Amino acid sequence: MKVLLIGGGEIGHELASALHQQHDVTVMDQAESQAGAFETLDVRFMRGNGADPEDLKDAGADGMDAVLACTANDDVNVLSCLAAKGLGAARTMAFVSRQRYLDAFHEGGAMSSVGLSIDRVLWPQRTLARQIAGIVQVPRALDSTRLADGKLEMLEFRLEASDPYIGEPLRASNTPSGALMVGHIRDDRFTVPSGDTVPCEGDKLVFMGTPDGMRAIEGMFSPRKRQIRVAILGGGNVGFMVAERLQAIHARIAIIESDEARCEKLAQLLPNALVLQGDGTDLELMEQERLDDSDVVVAVTNDDGKNLLASLLAKQLGIPKVITRVGRARNRRIFERVGIDSPLTHRAAAVQEALNWLKVDQVEHLASIEDRAEVMEVTYPESCAGGRIDEVGSPQNALIGAIKRGSKVVVPTGSSRLEPNDQLFIVTTPDNVPAVQAWLDSRRGPS
């Protein structure tokens, strides 16, 4: 596949890192200084402006299978995709940071109505807001993901002293029907659990299951509260979208935003929320407004330093859950090491969506688990006879977390059967994806 990436920032670099070994990748950026970041990758780097048709011609946009524009400038991204499409690029994707571009290129939108089209418009901040709102709604959950159109869920918890599973082999534990432990994280190491896995206090466990199964898992760790109290520090796009989603479940919401004009707009758009003008790192303000009684603090300003300081303050105040936006992916591990519960970056989710859209291999990469593991959706080969999982086997160092057959999703056991064309949700580490693909090839049998 021939791919042109316009923008050599973090997103462009992550995409190039994921693609360069098996695909022909060209990276274009206006700053020649960005070239150094790609020296270790097998890519072609060229200086240029993606919104300039001449530069696009020089990059070979007319022969590209896909053009992805991921600069920090929405207008450049949109113009780049429109120009590349006009030159003959097969598919285009534009990364944006405003709702108006989604609306404009949606079917029936202003752009599409005059014949201008972009194959995919991606707003990473909206993906992040959806993820944060899901985590907020589950007490103690560090991460929350929905799969298979909501028929499958994944939750992550950190074990405390009084929790189940501690100190006993997994085979002796009583996991509710419809749920399965699919990940075990100790320190920085992710492992696919087995019957011999013995979790300890401080470990993180990842569960996958049906909605009913996951409600039972939630009950094992913490019952749902009737009304969640949430303090959101930062009233930009992400903060607003999180509040909007939580308002729908009748959460008690307080937003702290420093800009007066933005506060006035938020108060109009979110009539049931308490909007405060101030600084999320102001301890006096937090105590005065009783925000130290919150169940969750969400720090989503555009400043990593401010988010980190506000999150550490919230932890010192004893707030049970702290969710923090991390702008730079390399800062995520730092946030984890100082005790932040859920450091999240919108770029990771955006890169995953882009790779799924490109369909670069036999599998669909659905979700990441702390950048240490991932959930893939694969099709069990039509040419292979069915059989019990404990008889036909499963991919090496991987776990089949769920099976989707038609409209039904089930959480399997060893005696569950695999049938041709089943959709399998497999949890594994990124470096083990070739083993999953090899397993699929082996199950296909001779052609």
C-alpha positions in Angstrom: 0.0 0.0 0.0 1.3 3.5 -0.9 0.5 6.0 1.9 1.2 9.7 2.1 1.2 11.3 5.6 0.9 15.1 5.6 2.3 16.3 9.0 5.4 15.0 10.7 4.2 15.5 14.3 3.4 12.9 16.9 0.4 11.4 15.0 2.4 11.3 11.7 5.3 9.7 13.4 3.1 7.0 15.1 1.4 6.2 11.9 4.7 6.0 10.0 6.1 3.7 12.7 3.1 1.4 12.4 3.2 1.3 8.6 6.7 1.6 7.3 7.8 -2.0 7.6 5.2 -3.4 5.2 4.1 -0.4 3.2 5.5 2.4 1.0 5.2 5.5 3.2 6.0 9.1 2.3 5.9 11.8 5.0 5.5 15.5 4.1 6.0 18.4 6.5 6.8 22.1 6.0 9.6 22.0 8.6 12.8 20.4 7.4 13.8 19.9 11.0 11.1 17.2 11.3 13.1 14.9 9.1 15.4 13.8 11.9 12.4 12.1 13.7 12.0 9.7 10.8 15.7 8.8 10.2 15.3 5.3 11.9 12.2 4.5 9.8 12.1 3.2 6.2 10.1 6.2 4.9 10.6 8.9 2.3 10.6 12.4 3.9 10.0 15.5 1.9 9.6 19.2 2.8 6.4 20.6 1.5 2.9 22.0 2.1 0.1 19.5 1.8 -2.3 22.2 0.7 -0.2 23.1 -2.3 -1.1 21.0 -5.4 2.4 21.3 -6.8 3.9 19.8 -3.6 1.3 17.1 -3.7 2.2 16.2 -7.3 5.9 16.0 -6.3 5.0 13.6 -3.5 3.1 11.4 -6.0 -0.4 12.0 -4.5 -2.0 11.0 -7.7 -0.8 7.4 -7.2 -1.4 7.1 -3.5 -3.7 4.4 -2.1 -4.3 6.7 0.9 -3.5 10.3 2.0 -3.8 11.1 5.7 -3.5 14.8 6.7 -2.6 15.1 10.4 -1.0 18.5 10.9 -2.0 20.7 13.7 -3.9 23.0 11.3 -7.5 21.9 10.4 -7.6 24.1 7.3 -4.4 22.6 5.9 -5.7 19.1 6.6 -9.0 19.7 4.8 -7.4 21.5 1.8 -4.7 18.8 1.5 -7.3 16.0 1.3 -9.5 17.9 -1.2 -6.5 18.6 -3.4 -5.1 15.0 -3.1 -8.5 13.6 -4.0 -8.7 16.0 -7.0 -5.3 14.8 -8.2 -6.4 11.1 -8.0 -5.6 9.8 -4.6 -7.7 6.7 -3.9 -8.7 7.6 -0.3 -8.3 10.6 2.0 -8.5 11.2 5.8 -8.4 14.5 7.5 -7.8 15.0 11.2 -9.7 18.0 12.6 -10.4 19.6 16.0 -13.8 21.3 15.3 -17.3 20.0 14.9 -18.0 22.2 11.9 -15.8 20.2 9.7 -17.6 17.0 10.7 -20.9 18.6 9.8 -19.6 20.1 6.6 -18.4 16.8 5.1 -21.2 14.7 6.5 -23.8 13.4 4.0 -26.0 16.4 3.2 -23.5 18.8 4.7 -22.3 22.1 3.1 -19.3 20.6 1.4 -20.8 17.3 0.3 -23.8 19.2 -1.2 -21.4 20.9 -3.7 -19.5 17.8 -4.6 -16.5 18.2 -2.3 -15.7 15.0 -0.3 -13.2 13.5 2.1 -13.5 9.8 2.7 -13.0 10.1 6.5 -13.0 13.1 8.8 -11.6 12.2 12.3 -11.9 14.3 15.4 -9.6 12.7 18.0 -10.9 14.9 20.9 -14.4 13.6 20.5 -13.0 10.0 20.7 -11.2 11.0 23.9 -14.3 12.6 25.4 -16.3 9.5 24.8 -13.7 7.4 26.5 -13.5 9.6 29.5 -17.2 9.7 30.0 -17.3 5.9 29.9 -14.7 5.6 32.6 -16.4 8.2 34.8 -19.6 6.1 34.8 -18.0 3.0 36.3 -16.7 3.5 39.9 -13.0 2.6 40.3 -12.6 1.7 36.6 -9.3 2.9 35.1 -10.5 2.4 31.6 -13.7 1.5 29.8 -14.2 0.5 26.2 -17.3 -0.6 24.2 -17.0 -3.0 21.3 -19.3 -4.8 18.9 -21.9 -2.0 18.8 -22.2 -2.0 22.6 -22.7 -5.8 22.9 -19.3 -6.2 24.4 -17.5 -4.2 27.1 -14.0 -4.0 28.5 -13.1 -2.6 32.0 -9.8 -2.2 33.8 -9.5 -2.1 37.7 -6.5 -1.7 40.1 -6.7 -4.2 42.9 -7.0 -2.9 46.5 -6.4 -4.9 49.7 -10.0 -6.0 50.1 -10.7 -7.0 46.5 -11.4 -10.5 45.1 -8.8 -12.4 43.1 -5.9 -11.4 45.4 -3.6 -14.2 46.4 -5.3 -17.1 44.7 -4.8 -18.7 41.3 -7.3 -17.6 38.7 -8.6 -21.1 38.2 -9.8 -21.0 41.8 -11.6 -17.6 41.4 -15.2 -17.2 40.7 -15.6 -14.9 37.7 -19.3 -14.1 36.9 -20.9 -15.7 33.9 -20.6 -13.6 30.8 -17.2 -12.1 31.8 -13.6 -13.1 31.4 -10.3 -11.8 32.7 -8.3 -11.0 29.6 -5.3 -9.0 30.9 -3.0 -8.9 33.9 -0.7 -5.9 34.4 2.0 -5.8 37.0 4.3 -2.8 37.0 4.9 -2.1 33.3 4.3 -5.7 32.1 1.2 -7.0 30.5 0.5 -10.7 30.4 -2.4 -12.8 29.0 -3.7 -14.5 32.2 -3.8 -18.3 32.7 -5.2 -20.5 35.4 -1.9 -20.2 37.2 -2.0 -16.4 37.4 -2.0 -15.1 41.0 -3.0 -11.4 41.2 -1.6 -9.2 44.0 -2.6 -5.9 45.5 -1.7 -3.1 43.2 -2.0 -5.2 40.0 -4.4 -4.1 37.3 -6.9 -6.6 35.8 -8.7 -6.2 32.5 -12.1 -7.9 32.0 -14.1 -8.4 28.8 -17.7 -9.5 28.7 -21.4 -8.9 27.9 -23.1 -5.9 29.5 -24.8 -8.2 32.1 -21.5 -9.9 32.8 -19.7 -6.6 33.3 -22.3 -5.2 35.6 -21.6 -8.2 37.8 -17.9 -7.5 37.6 -18.6 -3.8 38.6 -20.5 -5.1 41.6 -17.6 -7.1 42.8 -15.3 -4.1 42.9 -17.7 -1.2 43.7 -21.5 -0.7 43.5 -22.8 2.0 41.3 -23.7 5.3 42.9 -27.1 6.9 42.4 -25.5 10.2 41.4 -21.8 10.8 40.5 -20.1 14.0 41.4 -17.6 15.1 38.8 -15.2 18.1 38.7 -13.9 18.9 35.2 -10.8 21.1 35.1 -10.8 22.7 31.6 -13.8 23.8 29.6 -12.5 23.4 26.1 -13.8 21.0 23.5 -13.0 17.9 25.5 -14.2 19.2 28.8 -17.5 20.4 27.2 -18.1 17.1 25.4 -17.4 15.1 28.6 -19.9 17.3 30.6 -22.5 17.0 27.8 -22.4 13.2 28.0 -22.4 13.1 31.8 -25.3 15.5 32.0 -27.4 12.9 30.1 -26.9 10.5 33.1 -27.8 13.2 35.6 -24.3 13.5 37.1 -23.5 16.5 39.3 -21.0 18.4 37.3 -18.7 21.3 38.1 -16.4 22.9 35.5 -13.5 25.1 36.2 -12.4 27.3 33.3 -10.1 30.3 33.3 -11.5 32.1 30.3 -14.5 34.3 31.2 -16.1 34.3 27.8 -15.8 30.5 27.6 -17.4 30.2 31.0 -20.4 32.3 29.9 -20.8 30.0 26.8 -20.5 26.8 28.9 -23.2 28.1 31.3 -25.5 28.6 28.4 -24.8 25.2 26.8 -24.8 23.3 30.1 -27.6 24.7 32.3 -27.4 21.9 34.9 -23.7 22.3 35.5 -21.9 24.6 37.9 -19.4 26.7 35.9 -16.7 28.4 37.8 -14.1 30.9 36.5 -10.8 30.0 38.0 -7.7 27.8 38.0 -8.0 24.1 38.6 -4.8 24.1 40.6 -6.3 26.6 43.1 -6.7 24.6 46.4 -8.7 27.4 48.0 -11.3 27.4 45.2 -11.5 23.6 45.3 -12.3 23.6 49.0 -14.5 26.7 48.9 -16.8 25.1 46.3 -16.6 21.6 48.0 -15.0 20.1 44.9 -12.8 18.0 47.2 -16.0 15.9 47.8 -16.1 14.9 44.1 -16.1 11.2 43.1 -14.0 12.0 40.0 -11.7 14.7 38.8 -11.2 15.1 35.1 -8.2 17.3 34.1 -8.5 18.2 30.4 -6.8 21.5 29.8 -4.4 21.9 26.9 -1.4 22.1 29.2 0.2 18.8 30.4 2.0 20.5 33.3 -1.2 22.1 34.6 -3.1 18.8 34.2 -0.4 16.9 36.1 -0.4 19.5 38.9 -4.2 19.6 39.2 -4.3 15.7 39.2 -1.7 15.5 42.0 -3.6 18.0 44.0 -6.8 16.0 43.5 -5.0 12.8 44.7 -3.7 14.7 47.8 -7.3 15.7 48.6 -8.3 12.1 48.5 -10.6 12.2 45.5 -11.2 8.5 44.5 -10.6 8.7 40.8 -8.5 11.1 38.7 -8.6 11.1 34.9 -6.0 13.2 33.1 -5.6 14.3 29.5 -2.0 13.8 28.3 -1.2 15.9 25.2 2.2 14.3 24.5 2.2 10.5 24.3 5.7 10.2 25.8 4.4 11.9 29.0 1.9 9.1 29.7 4.2 6.8 31.6 5.4 9.7 33.7 1.8 10.4 34.8 1.3 6.7 35.6 4.4 6.5 37.7 3.4 9.4 39.9 0.0 7.7 40.7 -2.5 9.2 38.2 -5.3 6.6 37.8 -6.2 7.1 34.1 -3.7 9.2 31.9 -5.3 9.3 28.5 -4.1 10.7 25.2 -6.4 11.5 22.2 -3.6 10.7 19.8 -3.4 7.0 20.6 -7.1 6.5 19.9 -6.8 8.5 16.8 -3.9 6.5 15.4 -5.8 3.2 16.1 -8.9 4.5 14.3 -6.7 5.5 11.3 -5.0 2.1 11.1 -8.4 0.4 11.2 -9.6 2.6 8.4 -6.6 1.7 6.3 -7.2 -2.0 6.9 -3.4 -2.7 6.8 -3.6 -6.4 7.6 -6.0 -9.4 8.0 -7.3 -8.2 11.4 -9.1 -5.2 12.7 -7.4 -3.5 15.6 -10.2 -2.3 17.9 -8.7 -1.0 21.1 -5.5 -0.5 23.0 -4.9 -1.5 26.6 -2.5 1.1 28.1 -0.4 0.9 24.9 0.8 -2.5 26.1 -1.8 -4.8 24.5 -4.6 -4.6 22.0 -8.0 -6.1 21.1 -8.3 -7.4 17.6 -11.3 -8.6 15.6 -10.6 -11.5 13.2 -12.8 -13.8 11.1 -12.4 -17.5 11.8 -11.7 -18.9 8.3 -14.6 -20.1 6.2 -12.5 -23.0 4.9 -11.9 -24.4 8.4 -14.0 -26.9 10.2 -15.5 -25.9 13.5 -14.5 -27.4 16.8 -14.1 -26.8 20.5 -11.6 -24.2 21.5 -9.7 -26.6 23.8 -9.5 -29.0 20.8 -8.6 -26.6 17.9 -6.4 -24.4 20.0 -6.0 -20.6 20.1 -3.3 -18.2 19.0 0.0 -18.3 20.9 0.2 -15.8 23.8 -3.3 -14.6 23.1 -6.8 -15.1 24.4 -10.1 -15.3 22.6 -12.2 -12.9 24.8 -15.4 -13.2 22.9 -17.2 -14.7 19.9 -19.7 -12.9 17.7 -21.9 -15.1 15.6 -24.5 -13.3 13.7 -26.0 -10.7 16.1 -25.1 -12.7 19.2 -22.0 -12.2 21.3 -20.8 -14.9 23.8 -17.9 -15.0 26.2 -16.2 -18.4 25.6 -14.9 -21.2 27.7 -12.7 -24.1 26.6 -15.7 -26.1 25.6 -17.2 -23.3 23.4 -17.2 -24.1 19.7 -15.7 -22.1 16.9 -17.6 -22.0 13.6 -16.6 -20.7 10.2 -17.1 -17.0 9.8 -17.3 -16.4 13.6 -15.9 -13.0 14.6 -13.3 -13.5 17.3 -12.2 -10.7 19.7 -8.6 -11.6 20.6 -6.4 -9.9 23.2 -2.7 -10.0 22.7 0.4 -7.8 22.7 1.3 -5.7 19.6 4.5 -7.8 18.9 2.4 -11.0 18.8 0.1 -9.9 16.0 2.1 -12.0 13.5 1.4 -15.1 15.7 -2.3 -14.4 15.5 -2.1 -14.1 11.7 0.0 -17.3 11.5 -2.7 -19.1 13.6 -5.4 -17.8 11.2 -3.4 -19.1 8.2 -2.9 -22.5 9.8 -6.7 -22.8 10.4 -7.5 -22.0 6.8 -5.8 -25.2 5.6 -4.8 -25.9 2.0 -6.5 -23.8 -0.7 
